Each structure stands twice: as C-alpha cells, then as structure tokens.
Amino acid sequence: MKTTIAKVISTVGHPFLTVPLFAVFLLFSIESTQRAIYLSLLIVGGIFLPIGVRTIWGVRKGTYTNLDVSDQAQRQKWFVATILLLLLVTIIVWATNQAWTLRLALACALGLLLLAQLVNRRIKASMHLAFHAFLGFLVLSLNWIAGVCFLLFAVPLAWSRIHLGRHIWKEVVVGMGLGTLLGIAFWILH
C-alpha cells in the first residue's frame, strides 16, 4: 500500500506534469488567449514534447533505466538535451520581448538545470524536489496561500522519492535546496 501511495505522489509531483501545467496556467493568467496558446505551444512543444519522446525512446532502447532517468551517468546526457531546448525557447521568449514574469521564470529554470547538471557530477539531486521548490516560489508570487500549500507538498513528495528508492535524503535535500535557491532568485527579481 505504501508503495502505491508513493507512486501516486511521485507521479503527481513529476516535473513533466507540474512544470508544463503551471506554465500553461501562468500563461493563461498573464497573457491574452491567443498569445497564451502560442507560448504554451512553444514551451510544451519546444521542450516537454521532444524531451518526453526522447526519454521514452531512451527507456525503450535501454539508454535510460527508467522514465525518471534516475541513473546519475545517464542523467548527464539527459541534461544536455534538456538544457539546449530550454535555452532555445528562453532565447525566443527574450528575443520576442515576452512578459517579464515569463522571461524571468524561463531564465531561472535554465539556471536551475545548469546548476543541477553541475551538482549531478557529485550527487544526483532530486529534480522532482528541485522543480517543485522552484514552482512553489512562482506560485507564491501569484497567490501566497496556494504557494504555501504547494510547498508543503514537498514533504510527501520527498518521502515518495526515498520510499521508491530513487533518491536518498541527501539527494532530496540538495534538490530542494537548488529549487529554493532559484525560486528565491525569481522572487527577488520579480
């Protein structure tokens, strides 16, 4: 029963679910419908769709052990592709002078991935917790109560990652720390 609960929590807190959902929500909150659709397609289609397909393909081919890309060495290759796509989308968003909130959020997310890749050489930081903490600060900037509730979900999310054997406590704490660092940077600059 615990493992089933841990899987549900881990899935609900997966960055491939939470980040695009938040991005689309944010865009429809701050942009016109037409612009929000365009930017959502750019972000989801330019980052999440190709990385998702690449990850699934990698699992099927045996390049990646699982969809979480939990192996530290395998994760380095995953980071390169993800960072390049995020960099490209970030450049497009900055070059087209989109809303400051979106430009800043993408720049901080890029910084988070770059830091996580550097840290990954020594420790496999939890990307679930890194992006969860980061998104928590973005949610805080929109709604204080929702942000606090979102951040409190980090406790069961951390437990689930450890229970499923994807991380140890140190990796969860490092992931949370990275996300918090970039979340605070967003908060200050926003």
BANUTOR-237776 format. One record per residue: residue in one letter; x, y, z of N, C-alpha, C in turn. Coordinates in steps of 0.05 Angstrom, whole numbers, padded with zeros to 5 digits, always signed. Example, Ala and Ser with C-alpha at 12.3 -4.5 7.8 and 13.67 -1.06 7.14 Angstrom:
# residues 2
a+00264-00114+00156+00246-00090+00156+00264-00066+00156
s+00257-00045+00142+00273-00021+00143+00258+00001+00157
//
This chain:
# residues 190
m+00016-00024+00000+00000+00000+00000+00017+00025+00000
k+00039+00025+00017+00056+00049+00018+00069+00054-00010
t+00077+00033-00023+00089+00037-00049+00070+00048-00070
t+00045+00040-00069+00025+00051-00087+00020+00080-00081
i+00018+00088-00056+00015+00116-00048+00040+00132-00057
a+00063+00121-00053+00088+00134-00061+00089+00139-00092
k+00080+00119-00107+00079+00122-00136+00060+00144-00145
v+00037+00145-00132+00017+00166-00139+00029+00193-00132
i+00040+00196-00108+00051+00222-00101+00074+00230-00119
s+00091+00211-00126+00114+00217-00143+00104+00225-00171
t+00083+00212-00181+00072+00218-00207+00059+00246-00207
v+00044+00252-00186+00031+00278-00184+00052+00300-00182
g+00075+00295-00170+00096+00315-00166+00117+00313-00188
h+00113+00298-00209+00133+00295-00230+00136+00321-00246
p+00161+00331-00249+00164+00356-00264+00153+00356-00292
f+00151+00333-00305+00139+00332-00332+00109+00336-00331
l+00097+00335-00307+00069+00341-00304+00066+00369-00293
t+00080+00375-00270+00075+00400-00256+00085+00425-00272
v+00109+00422-00284+00120+00446-00298+00103+00455-00322
p+00097+00437-00341+00080+00447-00363+00052+00456-00354
l+00040+00442-00335+00014+00451-00325+00016+00479-00313
f+00037+00484-00297+00040+00510-00286+00045+00531-00307
a+00062+00524-00327+00069+00543-00348+00044+00551-00363
v+00027+00532-00370+00002+00538-00385-00016+00555-00367
f-00019+00547-00342-00035+00563-00323-00025+00592-00321
l+00001+00595-00318+00013+00622-00315+00007+00638-00341
l+00012+00626-00364+00008+00640-00389-00020+00649-00393
f-00039+00632-00386-00067+00640-00390-00076+00660-00368
s-00060+00663-00347-00065+00683-00326-00055+00710-00333
i-00032+00711-00348-00019+00737-00353-00020+00746-00382
e-00029+00729-00400-00029+00736-00429-00057+00734-00441
s-00060+00746-00464-00085+00743-00479-00087+00713-00487
t-00111+00704-00494-00115+00676-00501-00098+00668-00525
q-00097+00685-00545-00082+00678-00569-00052+00676-00563
r-00042+00695-00548-00013+00695-00541-00007+00671-00522
a-00025+00666-00503-00022+00643-00485-00021+00617-00500
i-00037+00614-00520-00037+00589-00536-00010+00587-00550
y-00001+00608-00563+00024+00608-00578+00048+00601-00559
l+00049+00614-00536+00071+00610-00517+00069+00582-00504
s+00045+00573-00499+00042+00546-00488+00052+00525-00508
l+00045+00529-00533+00055+00510-00554+00085+00512-00557
l+00096+00536-00554+00125+00539-00556+00139+00524-00533
i+00129+00527-00509+00142+00515-00486+00137+00485-00485
v+00112+00477-00487+00106+00448-00486+00117+00434-00511
g+00112+00445-00534+00122+00433-00559+00152+00435-00563
g+00164+00456-00552+00192+00460-00557+00210+00448-00536
i+00199+00441-00513+00216+00430-00491+00205+00402-00483
f+00180+00402-00473+00170+00378-00460+00163+00355-00479
l+00152+00362-00502+00146+00341-00521+00171+00327-00532
p+00192+00342-00541+00216+00328-00551+00231+00314-00528
i+00232+00325-00505+00247+00312-00483+00231+00287-00474
g+00204+00289-00473+00188+00267-00465+00191+00244-00485
v+00190+00250-00511+00193+00229-00532+00221+00217-00530
r+00242+00235-00526+00269+00225-00524+00273+00207-00500
t+00260+00214-00478+00262+00198-00453+00249+00171-00457
i+00225+00171-00467+00210+00146-00472+00226+00128-00491
w+00236+00140-00513+00252+00126-00532+00277+00114-00519
g+00290+00131-00502+00314+00122-00488+00309+00099-00469
v+00286+00098-00456+00278+00076-00439+00274+00051-00456
r+00261+00054-00478+00255+00030-00495+00281+00019-00507
k+00300+00037-00514+00325+00028-00525+00345+00018-00504
g+00339+00025-00479+00358+00017-00457+00378+00038-00451
t+00376+00061-00464+00395+00084-00458+00390+00094-00430
y+00364+00095-00422+00356+00104-00395+00344+00080-00380
t+00350+00078-00355+00339+00056-00338+00309+00059-00334
n+00300+00084-00330+00272+00089-00325+00264+00117-00334
l+00238+00123-00333+00228+00149-00342+00238+00172-00325
d+00246+00167-00300+00257+00188-00283+00287+00193-00289
v+00298+00178-00307+00327+00180-00313+00342+00181-00287
s+00339+00161-00270+00349+00160-00243+00379+00154-00242
d+00390+00142-00262+00419+00136-00262+00435+00162-00266
q+00454+00167-00248+00469+00192-00248+00484+00197-00274
a+00497+00176-00285+00512+00179-00310+00493+00184-00334
q+00471+00170-00335+00451+00173-00356+00439+00201-00355
r+00437+00212-00332+00425+00238-00328+00441+00260-00341
q+00468+00257-00342+00485+00278-00354+00477+00283-00383
k+00472+00261-00399+00464+00264-00426+00436+00277-00428
w+00419+00269-00410+00391+00280-00410+00393+00310-00405
f+00410+00318-00386+00413+00347-00380+00421+00363-00405
v+00439+00353-00421+00449+00367-00444+00426+00374-00463
a+00411+00353-00471+00389+00358-00489+00368+00376-00478
t+00361+00373-00453+00341+00389-00440+00350+00418-00438
i+00375+00422-00430+00385+00450-00428+00386+00463-00455
l+00394+00449-00476+00394+00462-00502+00367+00470-00511
l+00347+00453-00507+00319+00461-00515+00309+00484-00498
l+00314+00483-00472+00305+00505-00455+00319+00531-00462
l+00345+00529-00469+00360+00553-00477+00347+00564-00503
l+00341+00548-00522+00329+00557-00547+00303+00571-00542
v+00285+00559-00526+00259+00571-00520+00263+00597-00504
t+00282+00597-00486+00287+00621-00470+00297+00644-00488
i+00314+00638-00507+00324+00659-00526+00300+00670-00542
i+00283+00652-00552+00260+00661-00567+00242+00679-00551
v+00237+00671-00526+00219+00687-00508+00232+00714-00502
w+00258+00715-00497+00271+00741-00492+00273+00757-00517
a+00279+00745-00540+00282+00760-00566+00256+00772-00575
t+00234+00759-00568+00207+00769-00575+00195+00787-00553
n+00211+00793-00533+00204+00811-00511+00177+00804-00498
q+00175+00779-00490+00150+00770-00477+00149+00782-00448
a+00128+00776-00434+00124+00786-00407+00148+00780-00389
w+00154+00799-00372+00177+00797-00354+00175+00771-00337
t+00152+00765-00326+00148+00741-00309+00157+00716-00324
l+00149+00714-00349+00155+00690-00365+00185+00689-00371
r+00196+00712-00379+00225+00713-00386+00242+00705-00361
l+00234+00717-00338+00249+00711-00314+00246+00682-00305
a+00221+00671-00307+00217+00644-00299+00233+00625-00316
l+00234+00629-00342+00250+00612-00360+00280+00615-00355
a+00289+00639-00350+00317+00643-00344+00325+00629-00318
c+00308+00631-00298+00314+00618-00272+00312+00587-00276
a+00293+00577-00291+00291+00548-00296+00317+00539-00310
l+00326+00554-00329+00351+00547-00343+00375+00547-00323
g+00376+00567-00306+00397+00567-00285+00395+00543-00267
l+00370+00535-00260+00366+00512-00243+00377+00487-00257
l+00371+00483-00282+00381+00459-00297+00411+00459-00299
l+00422+00483-00304+00452+00485-00306+00465+00478-00280
l+00454+00489-00258+00465+00482-00231+00461+00453-00225
a+00438+00442-00231+00433+00414-00226+00452+00396-00241
q+00458+00403-00266+00477+00387-00282+00505+00388-00269
l+00513+00412-00260+00539+00414-00246+00540+00397-00221
v+00519+00399-00205+00517+00385-00180+00516+00355-00185
n+00503+00347-00207+00499+00319-00214+00526+00304-00217
r+00547+00318-00222+00573+00305-00224+00582+00293-00197
r+00571+00304-00175+00578+00294-00149+00555+00280-00134
i+00531+00290-00139+00508+00279-00125+00484+00281-00144
k+00467+00261-00143+00443+00260-00161+00420+00275-00146
a+00419+00301-00150+00398+00317-00137+00371+00310-00148
s+00351+00310-00131+00324+00303-00139+00313+00326-00156
m+00307+00321-00181+00295+00341-00199+00266+00344-00192
h+00253+00323-00181+00226+00327-00172+00224+00349-00151
l+00242+00348-00131+00242+00367-00110+00253+00394-00119
a+00273+00394-00136+00284+00419-00146+00263+00436-00161
f+00248+00423-00179+00228+00438-00194+00203+00443-00177
h+00198+00426-00158+00175+00430-00140+00180+00456-00123
a+00204+00458-00112+00210+00481-00096+00210+00507-00113
f+00222+00505-00137+00223+00527-00155+00194+00537-00162
l+00177+00518-00170+00150+00525-00177+00135+00536-00152
g+00141+00526-00129+00129+00536-00105+00132+00566-00102
f+00157+00576-00108+00162+00604-00106+00147+00620-00128
l+00145+00608-00151+00129+00621-00173+00100+00623-00165
v+00089+00601-00153+00062+00601-00144+00058+00622-00122
l+00078+00624-00103+00077+00644-00082+00074+00672-00094
s+00087+00677-00116+00086+00704-00128+00058+00711-00138
l+00042+00690-00144+00015+00694-00154-00006+00693-00131
n-00001+00674-00112-00021+00670-00091-00006+00658-00067
w-00005+00673-00045+00010+00665-00021+00001+00639-00010
i-00025+00636-00006-00036+00611+00006-00031+00587-00012
a-00037+00590-00038-00032+00568-00056-00002+00561-00057
g+00015+00581-00056+00044+00576-00056+00053+00560-00031
v+00043+00567-00008+00050+00553+00017+00040+00524+00015
c+00015+00520+00006+00004+00493+00003+00021+00477-00016
f+00028+00489-00038+00044+00476-00058+00071+00467-00046
l+00084+00485-00032+00110+00479-00019+00107+00458+00002
l+00086+00457+00017+00082+00436+00037+00080+00408+00025
f+00071+00406+00000+00070+00381-00014+00098+00369-00018
a+00119+00385-00014+00147+00375-00016+00152+00353+00004
v+00140+00354+00027+00145+00333+00048+00136+00306+00038
p+00111+00302+00030+00104+00275+00019+00119+00268-00007
l+00125+00288-00023+00140+00283-00048+00168+00273-00042
a+00181+00285-00022+00208+00275-00014+00206+00247-00004
w+00186+00242+00013+00182+00215+00024+00179+00195+00001
s+00162+00202-00019+00157+00183-00041+00182+00177-00057
r+00199+00197-00062+00223+00192-00077+00242+00174-00062
i+00243+00177-00036+00260+00160-00020+00248+00132-00017
h+00223+00130-00012+00209+00104-00009+00212+00088-00035
l+00210+00100-00058+00212+00086-00083+00241+00079-00091
g+00260+00088-00074+00288+00081-00079+00301+00098-00101
r+00289+00120-00109+00300+00137-00130+00321+00155-00118
h+00319+00162-00093+00338+00181-00080+00342+00173-00051
i+00364+00184-00040+00369+00183-00011+00363+00211-00001
w+00362+00214+00026+00355+00240+00038+00373+00263+00028
k+00399+00258+00026+00417+00279+00018+00410+00289-00010
e+00402+00272-00028+00395+00280-00056+00370+00296-00056
v+00351+00288-00039+00325+00303-00037+00331+00331-00026
v+00347+00333-00006+00354+00359+00007+00368+00377-00013
v+00387+00365-00028+00402+00381-00048+00383+00391-00070
g+00365+00374-00079+00346+00382-00099+00328+00405-00089
m+00318+00402-00065+00302+00422-00053+00317+00448-00050
g+00343+00446-00042+00359+00470-00039+00364+00484-00065
l+00369+00469-00087+00373+00482-00113+00347+00496-00122
g+00325+00483-00119+00299+00496-00127+00293+00520-00110
t+00299+00518-00085+00294+00541-00067+00312+00564-00074
l+00338+00559-00080+00356+00580-00088+00347+00595-00113
l+00339+00580-00133+00329+00593-00158+00302+00605-00154
g+00285+00593-00137+00259+00605-00131+00262+00631-00117
i+00281+00633-00098+00286+00659-00084+00297+00679-00103
a+00314+00671-00122+00324+00689-00142+00301+00700-00159
f+00282+00683-00167+00259+00692-00182+00243+00712-00165
w+00238+00704-00139+00222+00721-00121+00234+00749-00119
i+00260+00750-00115+00274+00776-00111+00273+00793-00137
l+00278+00780-00160+00279+00795-00185+00251+00801-00196
h+00231+00786-00187+00204+00791-00197+00193+00815-00184
//
